[in-house]
Amino acid sequence: MPYHVVSLDQVAELADEFDVLHFHTDYLHFPLSKNLHLPSITTLHGRLDLPDLQPLFRTFASAPVVSISLAQRRPLPRANWVGNIHHGFPADLYKPRFQQGKYLAFLGRISPEKRPDRAIEIAIRCGMHLKIAAKVDRVDQQYFEAKIKPLLKHPAIEFIGEITDQEKNEFLGNAYAYIFPIDWPEPFGLTMIEAMACGTPTIAFRCGSVPELVTEKVTGFVVDDLASAVASVARIPEIDRRACRAAFDKRFTAQRMSAEYVSLYQRSLRDVHEREMLEYEGTPPVILQ
């Protein structure tokens, strides 16, 4: 937090040098940006269903904010939403593999809301090998020791631990399917589009942004329970891995994301210019005596 405060002070000092300010610091800067008289937007990256956010967004109701999925907006429908821009990756960051793999993959964090226990149960029910590439944060250590570690003894389950960004391509690309068994209102879910970029279909539970990102029978399957997830594993050969990658190229590249933000910057500048013109035209003339 101290470094965020220092950074925001530096931004305020240099504000006259910018045309538009784009914040990624949640709501920390709202009192500052409100008084800078400079076009700004804020991309909100986290969950918005926390009770304390209701009075905050009532106080800063005019703050222009951007969602990363329409699902993310649901708890705050009256916020000043000025755009919905999905994340994207460079088109050449992941090389797709079009040959079907032989294992299921789980990638991310070991935490209650990510439900690695579901991924394990799906793999065991299907009689398939599951590779888990995930980190264990300190806050989730007890959950890992009590709930997940005992499940890793099954011969079908392989716990790899945390992997680097460079290792993700091989891990996801060589998988039969990516399992995304979340149990919380995920605002986006980057790993789903990483799998998509690798040509690997996703089986994801219907929470948060999942239905918005996964195209049924094209990039994977959206499921409501374990039985549906298990059934979807058998249907993975129906997914064309080339079409899966093509969906990524159409919807989730960094080029597309950047173009949408540039368009939003331009619109913000036009809006400010129009407001200034209206204010100017509405100013009564000064009569010199």
N, C-alpha and C positions, 0 to 999 in steps of 0.2 A: 504493500500500500504506500509506503513512503516514496518509492520510486515513481509510482503512478502520479502522486501529487506533484512531485518535482517536474515530471514530464508535462503535466497539464499547465503548470506555471510557465514553462518554456514555450508551450504552444501559444499561450495568451500573450507573451512578450513579442512573439513573431507573427501574430495574427494578421497584421496589415500586409504581410508578404504573400498571403494566400487568397485564392478566389473562393475556395470551398474547404471546409474542414470535415473530415470523415473520421468518426470516432468508433473505436472498438473496445471501449472501456466500460461496457454496460451503461450504468446511469451515473457513475462517479462524477462526470463532467457536467451534468445538467445545470447546476447553478452557474457554472462558468459560461457554457455555450449560450445560455439564455441571455446573457448580458454582453456578448461580444459583438452583436449586430453584424454578424457575418453568416452567410449561408452554411448550414451544417446538416449532416445526417448522421445517424447512429445505427450501426448494425448490431442487433441484439443476438447473442450467440447461445445463451443459456435457456433453461426452463423458466417459464413465466407464470407458473401456477402457485407461486409462493405468496401467502397472504399479505406479507408486508409490502408487496409491490403494488397493491391496489391503491393505498393512499399516496404512494410516491408518484404513480402515473396520473392520479387526479391532480396533484400539485403541479406536475410538469406536463400537462395535457397537450401543450402545443409543440413539444419536442418532436421533430421529425424522425421517425424510426423505420428501420428496414427489417423485415423478418427473413429468416433463412428457410422457412417453410410456412405454408398457410396454417398448418396444424399448430405451429408455435404460437400463433396469434390468439388462439381460442380463449385463454384466460383473460386477455386484455383486448376485447374487441373494440373498445372506444379509444385506444391509443391512436396517436396521429400517424397511422401507417402510410408511408409514401412509396413503398415498394416491397416486393417479395422477390428476392434474388437467391437462387440456389447456389450452393458452393460449386466449385469446379477445380479440376486438376489440369496441368499441362497435358496436351494430347499425347506427347511422346514419353510421359513419365512412366507409364506401365505398358509393357508389351503383351498383347493378348496371346493366349494359348488356346488353340481351337480343338485340341485333342482332349477328350474327357478324362479327368483324373479318377483316382480310386479311393480317396479319403474325403471325409467331411472336415471343414475348417471352422474354427472359432477364433476370432481376433479381437483384441481390445483390452478391457480391464476385467479382472476378477472382482465382481461386486454384485450385491443382491439385485440391483435393477437390471444388470446385464444378463442375469440368469444363465451362467455357464452350466448349472445343474440340469437345465432343460436340454442344452446341447448334448450333454453326456447321456441323458436318458433317450434322446432321439437316436443317437448313434447305437446304443446298446439294443434298442428295440429293432433297429434295422439290420443289426449284425454288421455294421460298418466301422472302419477305423476312424477315430476322431483325433485330429491334431489341434491342440489348444496353444495358441501363441498369445500370451496375455501377461500383463504386469500385475503385480499385487501392491497397491498403494498401502501405506501404513494404516490408514483409516479402515481398510478392508482386510487387514491381516487376520483378525479374529474370525471373520466370516470364512476366509480361505481355510484356516486351520480346522474349524469346526464342521463346515458344510461341504467344502469342495475336496480337500485333500484326501479324505477317506474314499471318495469316488474315483480317484485317480489310480487306485489299485487294480481296477478292471483292466484286463489285457488289451481291450480295444481302445483304451484311452491313452494318449501320449501328451504329456504336458511339456511343452518346449520352453515356456517362459517368454519374456519380452523379446521382440525381434526389432531390428532396425528397419527404417523405411526402405533401404535397399533390398532387404530380404523379403519384403512383403510381396513383390512381384512373383517370385518363385513359389512362395507359400500359397498365395491365393490362386495363381495361375494354374498350378498343378492339382488343385482340389477338384473333386467331383461336384461339390456345391459348398456354398458359404452359408453357415447357420447364424441367424441374427435373432436370437430368442428373447428379446428385451421384454421388460415388465414395467416400463415407465414411459412418460410422454417425451420420447426422444425428439429434440428440436430438429435434428437433421440425420446424423448417422453417416459420417464420412466413409466408414468401411464398406458400406453398401455400394457406393459408387467406385470405390477402389476395386472391389470384386468385379463389378460391371466392366471396368476398364480392362481387367484381365480376361474378360470373356466368361467369367464364372458365374453361374446363376446363384441367386440368393433365395433362401427360404426364411422368411421373416414374419414375426408375430405382429398382428394388427395393433400397433401402438404408435402414437405421435405421428411422425412424418412418413412412416413406412408405406402406407397406401399411395402417398404422393410421389414417392421415389421409385418404388418397384412397380414395373409394368407387368401385370399378370400374363403369364405364359410367354413373355418376351424376355424379361430379365430375371424372372423367378416366380415365386408363389407367395402370396400373403395368406397367412393361416391364423386361425383363432384358438387352436388348442394343440396339445401334443399329438393327438390322433391324426389331425389334419397335417401336421408337420411330417409325421412318419409316412403318411400316404404320399405326400409331395416328394419325398426322397425318391420313391419309385418312378415318379413322373419326370425327373430331371432330364432324361434323354429326349423329352419332347422339346426342350429348349435348344434353339440354334445358337451356339456360342458366338458365331459371327454376328448374328442379329443383336445379341446381348451387347457386344462391343459397339455396334453401330448406334445403339440407343445411347450409350455413353457419349459417343462423338457428337450426337445431335443435341444432348441435353446438359451435359455436365463437364464441359471443357472450361479451362481458365479463360480462354478467348471469349467464349459466350458470356461468362460471368463478368469479365472486365468491360465488355461492350455495354452490358446492362447498367453497370455502375456509371460509366461515362455518360450514358443517356440520362441517368438520374441526376448527375452533377449539372448537366446542361439545363435540365428542367428546373432544378433548384435556382440556378442563376436567373433563368427567365422569370420565374415567379417573383424573385426579389426585385428584379427590374420593373416588372409590371406594378408591384405594390408601390415602389418609389414613384413611378409615374402618376399613379392614382393620387398619392399623397401630395405630389407637387401640383397636380391640376386642381386639387381641392383646397389649396392654400389661398387665402384671400390676398389680393394685390396690396402692396404697400404703397400708400399715398404719401408722397413727400410734401410737406408744408412749405 
